[in-house]
Structure formats: structure tokens, C-alpha cells
Amino acid sequence: MIKYYISTLFWMLFLISCAGTPPVKEYSLARTALQAAKKFEANKYNPKLYRKAVYFYRKGSHSFDKRLYGQAKDYFNQCLEMAEKSEDLTRWTRYKKGDYSL
């Protein structure tokens, strides 16, 4: 009887741990936003925001690898926000300095 309860508990925990879906969309969006920010040299014009974006991306990748999908999704969303802010401020800064090539 105890073996039955233990095996049932084991299977329930196994199924619960596999319930989440990977945040592939968020992962892709965060990576694309970082690449765009890098293209516009955000690391040169707004290094603080760019470093935060990279930090959140790395934390998200690490969480994704560990299959902590909820945590990874949050980190990727934060990365996306920081990378977009960094890119926007970089464009504005370059525009104010007279660099109209972008």
C-alpha cells in the first residue's frame, strides 16, 4: 500500500514539473532586440541600459537551460524592455549629435 502512494506521489510530481511550456517567442524577441541595440552601438552610447539587457538575457538563458520557464520568461521580457530603451536612447543621442545615418 505504501509503495502505491509513493509511486503515485512520484508520478504526480513528475507531471507537475513538466507542465510549463518553454518561452521560445520571448527568447527570440529578446535576442533580436539585443542584436538591434548592438547594431546601433548602444553599448557605446548607453552602456548602463545595454549591460542590464545583456544581464537579463544571460539570466534568462540560464533559467531556460535549467527549465525554469516562468523565471526565464520574466528575464527575457526585462531584457526586451532594457534593450529597446537602450536602442531608442542611442538613436536619440546620435540624432542630437548630428549623426543622421540611422
Buried (B, 14 or more C-beta within 10 A) or exposed (E): EEEEEEEEEEEEEEEEEEEEEEBEEBBEBBBEBBEBBBEBBBBEBBEEBBBBBBBBBEBBBEBBEEEBBEBBBBBBBBBBBBBBBBBBBBBEBBEEEEEEEE
